[in-house]
Amino acid sequence: MFRLKAWLVLLVSLSINANEVKDCGDLYSSFVDNKKRAIDFSVLAEKRDAWIKQHLDIHFDYDDGSNASTRFRIVKFAIIEKLQSDPSLYLDPNFIPTAIYELSRYWSYYGVDADTEKVFVNMKKGSVSFLFKDVEEHGMSTAIYVLTSGNHALIEAMYKPLGDAVFSLDALLPLYPELTGSDLQDFYFCRF
């Protein structure tokens, strides 16, 4: 039963708020439509569980009666705690891309909080290229997930400290090698 709920949460997280889609022309197509791929939600849930076990040492018992919202909060606070206790994780390519994606999903549903600004300010000290990884392997990076989330507070919280760093990139590697930071800036102004 939980797996079904997890799949539904993931499905909602992948959807784009139709009311927020403005006429961004080719930019929307370049960042979203041409990249999205079909994914197997059970495989995605298994990968997410494996990452949570490996990096956060959390082992969920899906039969314990706790709901997805509770588990979502547990993951959020575990990530924040790890980042506070070990700031070098902001540079860890095995940790930070998925951690930032998970946090962005949390904040898009529950709203930004005191941790949001701290995390994105600290991201500026690391590699912003982590924002352009395809964490869930469906053609959506964290940077674009946030822009298409429709959560203006989250968009501002992410792009206010990181805007100059990402908007000046020559290529948005690894997911968007044909696009530049200038393209992202145009998409940002179109969406926000």
Backbone as a chain_set.jsonl record, in Angstrom:
{"seq": "MFRLKAWLVLLVSLSINANEVKDCGDLYSSFVDNKKRAIDFSVLAEKRDAWIKQHLDIHFDYDDGSNASTRFRIVKFAIIEKLQSDPSLYLDPNFIPTAIYELSRYWSYYGVDADTEKVFVNMKKGSVSFLFKDVEEHGMSTAIYVLTSGNHALIEAMYKPLGDAVFSLDALLPLYPELTGSDLQDFYFCRF", "coords": {"N": [[0.82, -1.188, 0.0], [1.958, 1.219, 0.826], [3.89, 1.557, -1.134], [2.322, 2.123, -3.37], [1.286, 4.598, -2.586], [3.695, 6.001, -2.425], [4.457, 5.964, -5.082], [2.427, 7.509, -6.141], [2.974, 9.978, -4.927], [5.455, 10.476, -6.098], [4.658, 10.611, -8.768], [3.059, 12.9, -8.739], [5.048, 14.704, -8.055], [6.483, 14.781, -10.366], [4.858, 15.939, -12.174], [3.809, 18.823, -14.012], [2.64, 21.947, -13.052], [-0.064, 22.981, -14.658], [-1.25, 25.485, -14.702], [0.835, 27.137, -14.258], [2.411, 27.118, -16.473], [3.703, 29.161, -18.651], [3.851, 30.978, -21.736], [6.625, 30.074, -22.856], [7.789, 29.318, -25.101], [10.264, 27.898, -27.179], [12.079, 27.489, -25.128], [10.793, 26.206, -22.976], [10.265, 23.775, -24.172], [12.9, 22.916, -24.71], [13.995, 22.619, -22.13], [12.187, 20.968, -20.787], [10.028, 19.399, -22.229], [11.431, 18.049, -24.351], [13.174, 16.516, -22.923], [11.972, 14.845, -20.998], [11.39, 11.525, -19.943], [9.86, 8.303, -19.964], [9.376, 6.611, -16.903], [9.971, 3.922, -14.612], [8.15, 3.593, -11.856], [8.394, 1.847, -9.672], [11.039, 0.995, -9.787], [12.259, 3.462, -9.45], [11.389, 4.085, -6.826], [12.71, 2.062, -5.43], [15.413, 2.759, -5.899], [15.471, 5.221, -4.602], [14.922, 4.425, -1.943], [17.237, 2.874, -1.517], [19.239, 4.85, -1.663], [18.515, 6.423, 0.543], [18.891, 4.594, 2.64], [21.654, 4.053, 2.369], [22.955, 6.611, 2.54], [21.703, 8.08, 4.572], [21.231, 6.352, 6.565], [18.704, 5.359, 7.215], [16.101, 3.178, 7.666], [13.177, 2.358, 6.517], [10.207, 0.926, 7.773], [7.712, -0.18, 6.046], [5.328, -1.185, 6.848], [4.645, -0.182, 9.267], [2.677, 1.631, 9.767], [3.137, 4.349, 9.568], [2.821, 7.399, 7.707], [3.364, 8.626, 4.309], [3.983, 11.333, 4.383], [5.115, 11.7, 6.914], [7.445, 10.15, 6.655], [8.665, 11.581, 4.619], [9.287, 13.972, 5.943], [11.091, 12.992, 7.848], [13.238, 12.231, 6.219], [13.938, 14.746, 5.163], [14.798, 16.18, 7.488], [16.915, 14.547, 8.28], [18.717, 14.852, 6.152], [19.31, 17.616, 6.37], [20.487, 17.64, 8.918], [22.785, 16.049, 8.428], [24.13, 17.669, 6.547], [24.652, 19.917, 8.121], [26.324, 18.848, 10.071], [28.431, 17.909, 8.565], [29.771, 19.801, 6.424], [31.305, 19.321, 4.145], [29.907, 17.621, 2.566], [28.489, 19.073, 0.736], [30.044, 19.095, -1.461], [30.126, 16.532, -2.317], [29.681, 14.311, -4.853], [28.159, 12.009, -4.776], [26.304, 12.394, -2.85], [25.138, 15.091, -2.618], [23.655, 15.849, -5.056], [21.27, 14.223, -5.062], [20.384, 14.765, -2.479], [19.802, 17.542, -2.569], [17.798, 17.508, -4.471], [15.83, 15.956, -3.143], [15.338, 17.643, -0.936], [14.349, 19.886, -2.298], [11.999, 18.848, -3.37], [10.627, 18.373, -0.977], [10.389, 21.033, 0.032], [8.867, 22.153, -2.015], [6.37, 21.07, -1.574], [5.785, 21.507, 1.184], [6.515, 24.071, 1.676], [8.924, 26.763, 1.939], [11.459, 27.023, 4.474], [13.35, 27.844, 7.459], [15.702, 26.486, 6.922], [15.994, 26.443, 4.17], [17.159, 28.739, 2.807], [19.739, 28.677, 3.947], [20.762, 26.246, 2.965], [20.827, 26.659, 0.148], [22.503, 28.892, -0.014], [24.854, 27.768, 0.929], [25.206, 25.936, -1.115], [26.2, 27.525, -3.092], [28.845, 27.717, -2.51], [29.81, 25.332, -3.298], [29.667, 23.066, -6.031], [27.668, 24.163, -8.565], [26.88, 22.66, -10.646], [25.763, 20.335, -9.787], [23.097, 20.826, -9.638], [22.132, 20.314, -12.109], [21.997, 17.655, -12.659], [20.456, 14.59, -13.603], [18.681, 13.312, -11.46], [16.556, 11.484, -10.93], [16.504, 10.158, -13.277], [14.7, 10.765, -15.346], [14.757, 12.875, -16.979], [14.724, 15.416, -15.824], [16.168, 18.002, -14.131], [17.19, 19.226, -10.861], [17.308, 22.036, -10.85], [15.513, 22.744, -12.899], [13.234, 21.394, -12.08], [12.558, 22.882, -9.8], [12.021, 25.395, -10.994], [9.738, 24.755, -12.481], [7.955, 24.048, -10.567], [6.069, 25.798, -9.6], [6.122, 26.971, -7.153], [6.708, 29.881, -5.941], [8.1, 30.993, -3.779], [10.027, 29.056, -3.243], [11.4, 29.045, -5.681], [12.495, 31.629, -5.629], [14.038, 31.396, -3.284], [15.971, 29.581, -4.098], [17.13, 30.623, -6.49], [17.887, 33.218, -5.841], [20.321, 33.248, -4.2], [21.883, 31.688, -5.931], [21.653, 32.525, -8.545], [23.473, 34.286, -10.098], [25.693, 32.583, -10.265], [24.71, 30.33, -11.687], [23.53, 31.452, -13.942], [25.628, 32.389, -15.41], [26.95, 30.275, -16.533], [28.641, 28.447, -19.104], [27.735, 26.092, -20.177], [25.099, 23.879, -19.304], [25.812, 21.466, -17.775], [25.449, 18.151, -16.423], [23.099, 17.54, -17.859], [21.975, 19.321, -19.751], [23.691, 19.979, -22.146], [23.658, 21.5, -24.475], [22.578, 23.887, -23.794], [22.846, 27.135, -22.208], [23.798, 29.144, -19.323], [22.634, 31.577, -19.767], [20.394, 30.876, -21.298], [18.99, 29.53, -19.305], [18.529, 31.671, -17.59], [16.789, 33.223, -19.159], [14.635, 31.437, -19.243], [14.021, 31.348, -16.536], [13.154, 34.04, -16.085], [10.944, 33.993, -17.71], [9.342, 32.109, -16.422], [9.08, 33.079, -13.809]], "CA": [[0.0, 0.0, 0.0], [2.817, 2.407, 0.851], [4.544, 1.707, -2.441], [1.365, 2.815, -4.233], [1.277, 6.0, -2.151], [4.982, 6.595, -2.818], [4.405, 6.173, -6.534], [1.545, 8.658, -6.393], [3.722, 11.177, -4.549], [6.45, 10.69, -7.145], [3.956, 11.034, -9.979], [2.694, 14.306, -8.552], [6.274, 15.509, -8.07], [6.975, 14.88, -11.735], [3.915, 16.671, -13.021], [3.998, 20.26, -14.124], [1.42, 22.687, -12.779], [-0.487, 23.546, -15.949], [-1.552, 26.907, -14.547], [2.082, 27.88, -14.177], [3.119, 27.05, -17.743], [3.525, 30.366, -19.447], [4.341, 30.787, -23.091], [8.075, 30.217, -22.88], [8.226, 28.89, -26.426], [11.253, 26.839, -27.342], [12.791, 27.233, -23.874], [10.073, 25.164, -22.236], [10.51, 22.537, -24.911], [14.307, 22.532, -24.536], [14.282, 22.218, -20.758], [11.252, 20.0, -20.219], [9.373, 18.459, -23.144], [12.371, 17.222, -25.11], [14.021, 15.754, -22.007], [11.241, 13.9, -20.153], [11.342, 10.135, -20.369], [9.024, 7.437, -19.133], [10.148, 5.962, -15.843], [9.326, 2.857, -13.862], [8.071, 4.134, -10.504], [8.876, 0.886, -8.679], [12.504, 1.084, -9.833], [12.582, 4.755, -8.854], [11.194, 3.96, -5.376], [13.79, 1.218, -4.91], [16.642, 3.558, -5.91], [15.342, 6.228, -3.543], [15.107, 3.703, -0.682], [18.649, 2.488, -1.403], [20.0, 6.065, -1.353], [18.176, 6.8, 1.921], [19.567, 3.64, 3.527], [23.107, 4.201, 2.277], [23.486, 7.92, 2.916], [21.072, 8.636, 5.771], [21.096, 5.245, 7.51], [17.296, 5.253, 7.593], [15.484, 1.964, 7.128], [11.749, 2.475, 6.768], [9.342, -0.25, 7.821], [6.517, 0.328, 5.377], [4.139, -1.765, 7.47], [4.535, 0.33, 10.632], [1.533, 2.533, 9.89], [3.476, 5.758, 9.34], [2.409, 7.82, 6.363], [4.42, 9.142, 3.433], [4.339, 12.672, 4.844], [6.029, 11.531, 8.051], [8.731, 9.682, 6.131], [9.216, 12.702, 3.863], [9.875, 14.887, 6.937], [12.25, 12.319, 8.437], [14.318, 12.341, 5.239], [14.346, 16.164, 5.097], [15.577, 16.551, 8.669], [18.166, 13.772, 8.267], [19.618, 15.51, 5.196], [19.743, 18.887, 6.975], [21.41, 17.306, 10.011], [24.062, 15.608, 7.839], [24.799, 18.829, 5.942], [25.142, 20.778, 9.198], [27.433, 18.2, 10.778], [29.538, 17.67, 7.637], [29.603, 20.686, 5.261], [31.998, 18.82, 2.952], [28.933, 16.892, 1.75], [28.051, 19.951, -0.355], [30.922, 18.811, -2.6], [30.104, 15.09, -2.558], [28.817, 14.021, -6.007], [27.287, 10.875, -4.476], [25.317, 12.795, -1.844], [24.437, 16.367, -2.744], [22.617, 15.972, -6.094], [20.014, 13.625, -4.596], [19.957, 15.488, -1.28], [19.181, 18.807, -2.978], [16.537, 17.164, -5.144], [14.876, 15.558, -2.095], [14.96, 18.849, -0.193], [13.518, 20.721, -3.171], [10.667, 18.227, -3.396], [10.005, 18.65, 0.322], [10.026, 22.448, 0.114], [7.809, 22.482, -2.977], [5.1, 20.646, -0.977], [5.549, 22.023, 2.526], [6.932, 25.467, 1.747], [10.292, 27.032, 2.371], [11.604, 27.204, 5.911], [14.619, 28.463, 7.855], [16.821, 25.735, 6.344], [16.059, 26.587, 2.714], [18.165, 29.729, 2.405], [21.061, 28.2, 4.362], [21.21, 25.189, 2.056], [21.171, 27.197, -1.172], [23.684, 29.748, 0.142], [25.993, 26.848, 1.008], [25.39, 25.34, -2.447], [26.992, 28.476, -3.879], [30.251, 27.457, -2.213], [30.155, 24.069, -3.943], [29.504, 23.012, -7.482], [26.276, 24.325, -8.973], [26.561, 21.666, -11.678], [24.934, 19.304, -9.16], [21.697, 21.181, -9.881], [21.767, 19.928, -13.473], [22.04, 16.196, -12.801], [19.158, 13.937, -13.753], [18.684, 12.454, -10.282], [15.584, 10.393, -11.043], [16.67, 9.582, -14.61], [13.512, 10.959, -16.174], [14.958, 14.047, -17.815], [14.41, 16.65, -15.101], [17.164, 18.344, -13.118], [16.652, 19.972, -9.728], [17.141, 23.443, -11.237], [14.299, 22.877, -13.702], [12.13, 20.962, -11.217], [12.176, 24.032, -8.971], [11.4, 26.415, -11.855], [8.421, 24.327, -12.952], [7.143, 23.631, -9.42], [5.007, 26.759, -9.318], [6.317, 27.492, -5.803], [7.526, 31.079, -6.149], [9.005, 31.18, -2.639], [11.15, 28.136, -3.444], [12.166, 29.548, -6.827], [13.279, 32.771, -5.158], [15.021, 30.921, -2.304], [17.06, 28.9, -4.797], [17.802, 31.425, -7.512], [18.451, 34.462, -5.293], [21.755, 33.086, -3.922], [22.606, 30.941, -6.963], [21.39, 33.068, -9.873], [24.672, 34.716, -10.829], [26.562, 31.428, -10.508], [24.17, 29.445, -12.729], [23.204, 32.203, -15.157], [26.862, 32.695, -16.143], [27.565, 29.034, -17.018], [28.734, 28.272, -20.559], [26.927, 24.914, -20.505], [24.401, 23.361, -18.125], [26.181, 20.053, -17.755], [25.528, 17.206, -17.524], [21.827, 17.228, -18.518], [21.617, 20.24, -20.837], [24.964, 20.458, -22.7], [23.435, 22.437, -25.571], [22.007, 25.118, -23.247], [23.758, 27.945, -21.39], [23.216, 29.855, -18.199], [21.798, 32.636, -20.334], [19.117, 30.228, -21.627], [18.312, 29.293, -18.035], [18.069, 32.972, -17.1], [15.596, 33.559, -19.944], [13.56, 30.555, -18.782], [13.696, 31.832, -15.191], [12.341, 35.254, -16.189], [9.677, 33.602, -18.322], [8.562, 31.349, -15.442], [8.931, 33.736, -12.498]], "C": [[0.871, 1.261, 0.0], [3.461, 2.639, -0.506], [3.619, 2.442, -3.409], [1.321, 4.294, -3.882], [2.568, 6.699, -2.568], [4.999, 6.879, -4.305], [3.536, 7.37, -6.865], [2.239, 9.971, -6.04], [4.757, 11.496, -5.618], [5.803, 11.176, -8.436], [3.571, 12.501, -9.888], [3.935, 15.183, -8.614], [6.81, 15.696, -9.476], [6.068, 15.718, -12.625], [4.199, 18.161, -12.973], [2.659, 20.924, -13.877], [1.013, 23.428, -14.047], [-0.802, 25.028, -15.849], [-0.298, 27.76, -14.545], [2.844, 27.894, -15.499], [2.773, 28.284, -18.558], [4.093, 30.097, -20.827], [5.837, 31.088, -23.132], [8.654, 29.679, -24.179], [9.196, 27.736, -26.416], [11.997, 26.522, -26.046], [12.112, 26.131, -23.077], [10.332, 23.804, -22.877], [11.931, 22.027, -24.671], [14.593, 21.994, -23.143], [13.401, 21.078, -20.259], [10.776, 18.973, -21.243], [10.331, 17.528, -23.864], [13.219, 16.32, -24.223], [13.27, 14.647, -21.268], [11.175, 12.52, -20.789], [10.393, 9.373, -19.447], [9.911, 6.76, -18.091], [9.301, 4.884, -15.18], [9.333, 3.291, -12.393], [8.539, 3.148, -9.442], [10.399, 0.889, -8.63], [12.956, 2.381, -9.167], [12.46, 4.7, -7.33], [12.299, 3.12, -4.746], [15.11, 1.982, -4.858], [16.621, 4.596, -4.794], [15.556, 5.578, -2.175], [16.567, 3.332, -0.466], [19.507, 3.694, -1.041], [19.762, 6.479, 0.097], [18.884, 5.877, 2.91], [21.071, 3.885, 3.547], [23.597, 5.514, 2.871], [22.901, 8.5, 4.198], [20.915, 7.601, 6.872], [19.675, 5.165, 8.082], [16.727, 4.028, 6.885], [14.005, 2.015, 7.487], [11.09, 1.103, 6.795], [7.999, 0.215, 7.271], [5.225, -0.247, 5.94], [3.902, -1.219, 8.87], [3.385, 1.319, 10.827], [1.857, 3.999, 9.689], [3.126, 6.125, 7.903], [3.584, 8.411, 5.593], [4.893, 10.516, 3.884], [5.342, 12.608, 5.995], [7.407, 11.099, 7.568], [9.44, 10.783, 5.346], [9.923, 13.679, 4.809], [11.125, 14.282, 7.575], [13.452, 12.45, 7.508], [14.836, 13.769, 5.191], [15.248, 16.512, 6.279], [16.889, 15.771, 8.762], [19.179, 14.399, 7.311], [20.169, 16.796, 5.794], [20.763, 18.621, 8.075], [22.776, 16.879, 9.473], [24.83, 16.784, 7.244], [25.364, 19.765, 7.008], [26.344, 20.16, 9.897], [28.646, 17.96, 9.878], [29.366, 18.516, 6.373], [30.335, 20.219, 4.005], [31.054, 18.026, 2.045], [28.371, 17.753, 0.62], [28.886, 19.724, -1.617], [30.907, 17.34, -3.008], [29.142, 14.751, -3.703], [27.898, 12.82, -5.797], [26.175, 11.244, -3.502], [24.484, 14.002, -2.273], [23.423, 16.433, -3.887], [21.26, 15.414, -5.648], [19.494, 14.352, -3.367], [19.24, 16.784, -1.644], [17.85, 18.549, -3.671], [15.468, 16.792, -4.113], [14.409, 16.768, -1.292], [14.049, 19.742, -1.023], [12.109, 20.157, -3.289], [9.931, 18.52, -2.099], [9.518, 20.095, 0.372], [8.94, 22.831, -0.883], [6.439, 22.094, -2.424], [4.792, 21.358, 0.329], [5.959, 23.476, 2.701], [8.361, 25.611, 2.241], [10.305, 27.254, 3.874], [12.977, 27.799, 6.199], [15.831, 27.762, 7.232], [17.031, 26.013, 4.862], [17.17, 27.527, 2.281], [19.567, 29.254, 2.756], [21.613, 27.173, 3.373], [21.635, 25.775, 0.716], [22.346, 28.172, -1.111], [24.93, 28.867, 0.207], [26.243, 26.128, -0.31], [26.283, 26.225, -3.301], [28.486, 28.23, -3.68], [30.738, 26.17, -2.883], [29.986, 24.163, -5.439], [28.029, 23.114, -7.843], [25.898, 23.332, -10.07], [25.717, 20.525, -11.107], [23.45, 19.573, -9.395], [21.212, 20.725, -11.249], [21.928, 18.433, -13.731], [20.613, 15.669, -12.886], [19.032, 12.884, -12.655], [17.755, 11.253, -10.445], [15.579, 9.737, -12.424], [15.394, 9.639, -15.448], [13.596, 12.231, -17.009], [14.631, 15.361, -17.142], [15.476, 16.882, -14.033], [16.484, 19.093, -11.979], [16.392, 21.422, -10.106], [15.847, 23.656, -12.007], [13.078, 22.414, -12.918], [11.629, 22.141, -10.386], [11.476, 25.093, -9.818], [9.997, 26.033, -12.302], [7.493, 23.917, -11.816], [5.963, 24.559, -9.165], [5.121, 27.37, -7.928], [7.276, 28.68, -5.892], [8.493, 31.346, -4.995], [10.233, 30.281, -2.781], [12.026, 28.596, -4.6], [13.064, 30.697, -6.383], [14.369, 32.324, -4.188], [16.212, 30.248, -2.977], [17.834, 29.844, -5.702], [18.356, 32.749, -6.992], [19.934, 34.284, -4.961], [22.543, 32.459, -5.072], [22.512, 31.545, -8.354], [22.625, 33.439, -10.657], [25.567, 33.535, -11.188], [26.026, 30.545, -11.634], [23.892, 30.187, -14.031], [24.445, 32.541, -15.985], [27.547, 31.443, -16.71], [27.552, 28.968, -18.544], [27.916, 27.078, -21.042], [26.315, 24.384, -19.214], [24.579, 21.843, -18.077], [25.796, 19.415, -16.435], [24.233, 17.069, -18.342], [21.511, 18.085, -19.738], [22.875, 20.803, -21.514], [24.796, 21.499, -23.805], [22.881, 23.786, -25.093], [23.008, 25.822, -22.341], [23.024, 28.535, -20.196], [22.306, 30.981, -18.653], [20.423, 32.09, -20.739], [18.302, 29.987, -20.359], [17.762, 30.602, -17.476], [16.809, 33.413, -17.857], [14.4, 32.724, -19.49], [13.085, 30.979, -17.393], [12.788, 33.058, -15.27], [10.989, 34.968, -16.836], [8.768, 32.932, -17.295], [8.229, 32.153, -14.2], [8.437, 35.134, -12.664]], "O": [[0.589, 2.23, -0.704], [3.566, 3.774, -0.97], [4.072, 3.286, -4.181], [1.318, 5.148, -4.769], [2.543, 7.847, -3.01], [5.497, 7.917, -4.74], [3.859, 8.155, -7.756], [2.112, 10.959, -6.763], [4.919, 12.654, -6.003], [6.34, 12.051, -9.116], [3.737, 13.255, -10.847], [3.889, 16.284, -9.163], [7.517, 16.666, -9.749], [6.472, 16.152, -13.703], [4.76, 18.676, -12.006], [1.646, 20.505, -14.437], [1.67, 24.385, -14.455], [-0.634, 25.757, -16.827], [-0.356, 28.963, -14.8], [3.832, 28.617, -15.627], [1.668, 28.409, -19.084], [4.751, 29.078, -21.043], [6.252, 32.213, -23.407], [9.872, 29.596, -24.335], [8.988, 26.729, -25.739], [12.494, 25.408, -25.878], [12.774, 25.229, -22.563], [10.585, 22.815, -22.189], [12.134, 20.832, -24.454], [15.343, 21.03, -22.986], [13.822, 20.302, -19.401], [11.098, 17.79, -21.123], [10.063, 16.332, -23.973], [13.916, 15.443, -24.731], [13.859, 13.616, -20.944], [10.939, 12.368, -21.988], [10.163, 9.763, -18.303], [11.05, 6.388, -18.372], [8.072, 4.94, -15.193], [10.388, 3.35, -11.763], [9.038, 3.572, -8.4], [10.987, 0.796, -7.552], [13.926, 2.39, -8.408], [13.326, 5.21, -6.62], [12.772, 3.43, -3.652], [15.85, 1.87, -3.88], [17.629, 4.822, -4.125], [16.285, 6.114, -1.341], [17.082, 3.459, 0.645], [20.406, 3.585, -0.206], [20.704, 6.845, 0.801], [19.419, 6.343, 3.916], [21.687, 3.921, 4.612], [24.565, 5.521, 3.632], [23.54, 9.328, 4.845], [20.51, 7.932, 7.987], [19.482, 4.933, 9.275], [16.858, 3.87, 5.672], [13.626, 1.747, 8.627], [11.37, 0.239, 5.963], [7.247, 0.916, 7.948], [4.138, 0.171, 5.54], [3.049, -1.733, 9.594], [3.153, 1.788, 11.941], [0.945, 4.824, 9.643], [3.132, 5.281, 7.007], [4.652, 8.66, 6.151], [6.079, 10.829, 3.778], [6.302, 13.378, 6.036], [8.422, 11.627, 8.024], [10.664, 10.904, 5.4], [11.02, 14.155, 4.514], [12.105, 14.987, 7.814], [14.559, 12.746, 7.959], [16.047, 13.985, 5.179], [16.33, 17.072, 6.098], [17.878, 16.295, 9.276], [20.367, 14.469, 7.625], [21.373, 17.04, 5.729], [21.787, 19.301, 8.154], [23.808, 17.296, 9.998], [26.044, 16.885, 7.418], [26.434, 20.343, 6.822], [27.278, 20.867, 10.274], [29.765, 17.822, 10.372], [28.873, 18.019, 5.36], [30.017, 20.675, 2.907], [31.372, 17.787, 0.88], [27.835, 17.221, -0.352], [28.481, 20.115, -2.712], [31.603, 16.949, -3.945], [27.928, 14.886, -3.55], [26.952, 12.631, -6.562], [25.211, 10.494, -3.345], [23.255, 13.934, -2.286], [22.375, 17.048, -3.692], [20.228, 16.058, -5.837], [18.285, 14.537, -3.226], [18.185, 17.087, -1.086], [16.888, 19.292, -3.475], [14.332, 17.259, -4.2], [13.221, 16.902, -1.0], [13.08, 20.295, -0.503], [11.136, 20.91, -3.306], [8.752, 18.874, -2.114], [8.364, 20.351, 0.716], [8.164, 23.749, -0.618], [5.442, 22.727, -2.768], [3.655, 21.77, 0.556], [5.764, 24.048, 3.774], [8.923, 24.714, 2.869], [9.294, 27.623, 4.471], [13.684, 28.21, 5.279], [16.873, 28.387, 7.037], [18.136, 25.834, 4.351], [18.026, 27.154, 1.478], [20.489, 29.407, 1.956], [22.783, 27.228, 2.993], [22.696, 25.423, 0.2], [23.112, 28.265, -2.07], [25.951, 29.194, -0.398], [27.379, 25.748, -0.596], [27.037, 25.73, -4.139], [29.292, 28.5, -4.57], [31.942, 25.952, -3.017], [30.147, 25.23, -6.032], [27.233, 22.252, -7.472], [24.718, 23.182, -10.388], [25.033, 19.826, -11.855], [22.637, 18.649, -9.355], [20.012, 20.747, -11.52], [21.987, 17.998, -14.881], [19.688, 16.239, -12.307], [19.254, 11.698, -12.9], [18.137, 10.126, -10.127], [14.753, 8.869, -12.704], [15.055, 8.693, -16.16], [12.629, 12.619, -17.665], [14.292, 16.331, -17.82], [15.66, 16.055, -13.14], [15.345, 19.54, -12.112], [15.365, 21.984, -9.725], [15.155, 24.65, -11.787], [11.997, 22.98, -13.073], [10.424, 22.37, -10.282], [10.448, 25.632, -9.407], [9.15, 26.908, -12.483], [6.368, 23.485, -12.063], [4.965, 24.145, -8.576], [4.297, 28.206, -7.558], [8.495, 28.509, -5.914], [9.587, 31.868, -5.212], [11.35, 30.698, -2.473], [13.253, 28.545, -4.513], [14.247, 30.736, -6.719], [15.497, 32.812, -4.255], [17.336, 30.334, -2.483], [19.065, 29.859, -5.678], [19.214, 33.347, -7.641], [20.746, 35.097, -5.401], [23.75, 32.677, -5.179], [23.228, 31.114, -9.258], [22.812, 32.958, -11.775], [26.133, 33.487, -12.281], [26.805, 30.059, -12.455], [24.007, 29.606, -15.11], [24.321, 32.938, -17.144], [28.619, 31.548, -17.306], [26.587, 29.376, -19.19], [27.458, 27.056, -22.185], [26.943, 24.437, -18.156], [23.651, 21.067, -18.303], [25.817, 20.092, -15.407], [24.281, 16.517, -19.442], [20.846, 17.62, -20.663], [23.097, 22.012, -21.455], [25.703, 22.297, -24.043], [22.733, 24.715, -25.887], [23.903, 25.193, -21.778], [21.802, 28.438, -20.078], [21.319, 31.297, -17.988], [19.408, 32.759, -20.547], [17.091, 30.206, -20.332], [16.65, 30.634, -16.948], [15.868, 33.923, -17.248], [13.288, 33.236, -19.367], [11.887, 30.969, -17.112], [11.76, 33.11, -14.594], [10.001, 35.637, -16.533], [7.558, 33.16, -17.296], [7.184, 31.928, -13.591], [8.25, 35.844, -11.676]]}, "num_chains": 1, "name": "protein.A"}
